[in-house]
Amino acid sequence: MRSRLLFALAALSASTAFGEWKPPADPSPSVILEEAVADRTARRYEDALAKHVWFHEHALEYERSQYGVRLSFALGYWADLGKVYPPAQKKLEEIRDETEKKVLADPTQHDPFHDLTALNRTLKQESRTRDAFEAMEAKDADVARERYHLAQPALVRVKAYKICGKYIDGPLHFEASRRGLEEGLELAKDPRFGLSLESHYKNRFRNEVTTLVALLVVNERKDEAEAVAKSARATWDDTILSKQLDLALQGKVPPPWP
């Protein structure tokens, strides 16, 4: 009974106070996101929610560099707010629903589908990404092929491996991963980035290649999987990668990284 009362009070508070915060004349999205986190810590929940909504809807108008943050850390902070302030969770779900409608209405747009995958990941409802991808596929197979790389993590998490099998290409996707590793390790030579960036690209390569191999195996393309595994070992003599490839060749699909 007490928890219901607290929920009702929180909802009432949101309905009366949400939106009272206004952005400054020259807003800095990164500063506003930091303030949202600070507001949550200080239990200024209404302000925190208003700032999260503003950041999600307007950050890219001022700082395009916030693209990745907007779909990762920012949504994670918003979800943290939702754990202590139910209206924040509700608003996050509402925005996901609105985004889903945009995707279903016009699947040719890249950004709404990318937003949807991130929102569903944050809400731990990635079966809805699978459903949206299948709807997109039914409308336009060419667009679905272009968007597959955004959908793959969700498809893997919900074990929709047969859908993945339609879009994976062993040699093509391995070569893309190999180039990504090569370019990443070159960037990591810059002392401004160093070992943390090197580790990032190595972990990404391991996950991309072992996922590719495992998906080929479960889709009964063992010869192609073995060829990719051989190329991966020739590219990088790494004990961890080798062990992971052994598991992938058994059809054990690794979880998406990061």
N, C-alpha and C positions, 0 to 999 in steps of 0.2 A: 504493500500500500504506500509506504513511504517513498519507494523508488518511483512509483507512478506519479506521486505528487511532485517530486523533484523534476521529473521529465516535463510535466505540465507547466511548471513554473519556468523552466528553461525555455520551453516553446513560446510561452507568453512573453518572456523577456526578449526573445529574438524578434517576435512580431512587432514589438513596440520600439525596440532600440536598434535593430539591424538597419544599416544604411545611414545612421546618424554621422558616422565617420565620413569625411570627405577627403579626397586626395588633394594635395597641395597644387598650386598653379603649375609648378614645374616638377612633376613627380619623378622620383628615382625608384624604379621597380625593385632593385636589389635592396634598397633601404626599407621599402614598404614590406617586403617579405621578412626581413629581419625584425621589423616592428611587430609583425603578425605573430612570430614565434615568441617574442618578448611578452606580447599581450596575453598569449596563452599561459605562459609561466606565471604572469601576474594575475591571472583569472579575469582578465578583461576580455571575456569570450566574445561579446558582440563585436567589439572593435577588431578582434583577431579574425573573425569570420568575414567581416566586411572587407578587410585587407586581402584575405585569401581570394575572395571572389574578384576583387578589382585586379589583383595580380594575374589571375587566370585569364580574365577577359581583356586586359589592356596592356600587360607587360610588354608584349612584342611591338606595340605601337611606339614604344620609347627605347627599348633595348632589344634588338633582334638576337643579341647574344644570349638572352635568357631562354632561348628555345628549349634547350636540353633541361635546364633547371626547372622550367615550368612543368615539364612532364615527368619529373623524377622527384627531386627533393621537395619542391613546393607541394606536390600532391601528398607526399609522405607526411609533411608537417600538417597539412590540412586533415589528413586521416587521424593524426595524433590528437588534433583538436576535437574531432568527432567522437573520440573515445571518452572525453570528459564533458562534451557539450553536444547533446543529441541533435540540435538544429543544424550543426555543421555537417554531421553525417547525412542528414536529410538533404541539405543543399547540394552536397557533393553528388548524391544519387540523382537529384533533379537535373543537374548539369550533364551528368552522364546520359540521362534519358533524352535530353534535348540534342545532345551530340549524336546519339544513335539515330534519332529521327533525321538529322541532316545527312548522315551517311546513307541511310536507306533511301532517302529522297534523291540524292545525287552522289552515287558512289565514285564518280570520276574525280572528286576533290581529294587531294592527298592529306591535307592537314586535319580535317575532321576525323578521318579514320585513324590517323596517328594519335590524335587526342583520345579517341574511343579506346584504343588498345591500352593506353596509359591509365585511363580512368578505370577500366575494368580490372586491370592489374592491381591498382590501388585498392579497389573494393573487393578484390578476390572473387570476382565473378567472370572469369575469363571464358566460360562457356558462352557468354553473350558475344564475345569477340568472334568465337567460332561461328555462331549463328549469323552474325552480321556479315562475316566473310562468305559464308555459303549463300546468303541472299545476294551479295555483290557478284559472286561467281555465276549465279543463275541469270543475272541481268547482263553482265558483260565479262566474259572469261578473260579478255585481254586486260581489262582493268584489274581483275583479281590477280592475274599474274604479276602485274606491276606492284601490287600492294602486298604480295605474299610475304616479303621479307619483314614487313611490319607485323603480320599476323602470326608468323611462325612460332615465336615464344609462347603465345597463348595456345596455339594448336598443340604444341608439344606438352604443355602443362595439363591439358585436358585429354591428352593421349589420342588426338585426332590424326594419327600417323598416316592413315590412308589418304587424307586430304593433302598432307604434306607431300606424299609420293607423287602427286600430279605435277608438282612444281619444282622439285629438286632435280638438278642436273649435276652429276658427279664431277666431271672434268671442269665445267664452267664455274661452279660454285667453289670448288677447291682452288682454282686459279685466283679467284677473287680474294679468298682468304689468304692465300700465299702472298699476294701483292700487298694486302693489308698489313700482314706481319712485317714484310720487308720495309714498307714505308714507315710503319710505326717504330721499328727499331732504329731507323735512320733519324727520326725525330727525337728519339730518346737519347741520342748522342749529344743533344743540346744540354749543357749543364743546368739550364733553367728547369728542365723536366726530370732528367735523371732516371733513377731506378724505378720510381713509382710508375712512370709511363711505360718503361720497358716491361715491367710486370703486367701492366694492364693489357698490352698487346699480345704478350705471350699467353696469358690466360684466355683472352678472346679467341686466339687462334686455336688453342686446344679445344675449347668448347664448340666453336664453329665446325671444326673438322670432325670431331668425334660424333657430334650430332648428325652431321651429313652422312657419315659412315653407318651409324646405327639406323637412321631412317631408310637408307638404301637396303640394309639387311631386312628390316621388318616389312619392306615392300618387295621382298623377293628379288632383289637386284644384287646378289652376293658378289658376282664377278666385278661389278662396278664399284662396290664397296671395297673390295680387296685392292683394286687398282688405286683408289683414293688413299687408302691406308698406306700402301707402298710409297706413293708420292709424298705423303706427309712425313713418313720416316726418313725419306731421302732428303727432304727439305730441312728437317731439324732433328738431330739426334738427341732426343730428350727422353729421359727415363719415365717421367710422369706421363708425357704424351703417349709413349709406347704402351704403358700399362692401360691407359684410358682407351687406346685404340683396340687393344685385346678385348676389352669389355664391349666396346661398340660393335666389334665383329661378331659378338654373341647376340646382338640385337638389343643391348641394354642402352636405351636412350638417356643421355644425361639431362639433368634439369637445365633450363636456360641460365646463362650467366650474363651479367651479374644478377 
